[in-house]
Amino acid sequence: MSRIGKEPVVIPAGVTVSFADGVVTVKGAKGTLTQKIEGNILIQVEGNVANVVKGADLAELDAKHGLYRALLHNMVKGVSEGFSKTLKVNGVGWKVAKQGKKLVMNVGFSHPVEFTEPEGVTITCPNPNEIVVAGIDKTLVGQTAANIRIVRVPEPYHGYGIAYSDEVIERKEGKTGGKGKK
């Protein structure tokens, strides 16, 4: 049985959770999110607490039980607080800027790379070496940040690249001269 699935999800003030026809809908101050629930799993809302309940004791439902509880928790947190990921750009002369709905990145290529902001996510550049991806859907925010990072993955010798702000880049020692060999 899933330990995560048994935990109740606390619903803060201003957030409503409804479950009908296998679809859970969460509405809050920042927006509305929906998630289809597959299998014999129900969402029961009692006051300011929502519980994810399995209809049968099957092994395949154990995994989904914890998954849907985690998704419900992220939806509640997203519509009340939101999610954000910060990326740092490290490189000589590298910079990023926002132009309308596009993020323009000058990251060592012969041309600037343009990244279009997806629906449901806001991208901001507080300074030329920082990108902030924010939104209410945790999955979409994380995937958007990963798509931006993949443009220039950090390399281990100088640390150049686009990295998460809390990411630790394992640095390698460069080549040493061949002194003493003949």
C-alpha angles and dihedrals in degrees: 000000000000115000091196092050093056093058113099120236112232112220113213123218113282094030124104126195122196131176123198135150094358094306124109116205123196119191125188145146094286098046147286130295130187132194129186113229114211127196129022096319125126134193114220118194117199115172109305095344130082122197128196109220129191117222094207138017101249128142093233091054092053092067093044090047092064093038095055092044090054091046091050091049091050091049092052091047092046097054092045104038108003129217132260139182125198123211126194122211113213121184141099107279093355117141142158132212137179118237111181108301093343131089110215114203125192099192108154100293123120088250136036115262116227122207119190116221109243122229112273096026131089121206120198134178110210090179135002093267101044135073124190118196113193137172145123098262109077093199094051093046092050094046093048091050090049091050090053092046092051090064088075115004112201114264120219102231104060100004092241115159144065111301137170112263092244096040118118112215111210105227123215127209114248125235117292122220117266094243115162096023119113 
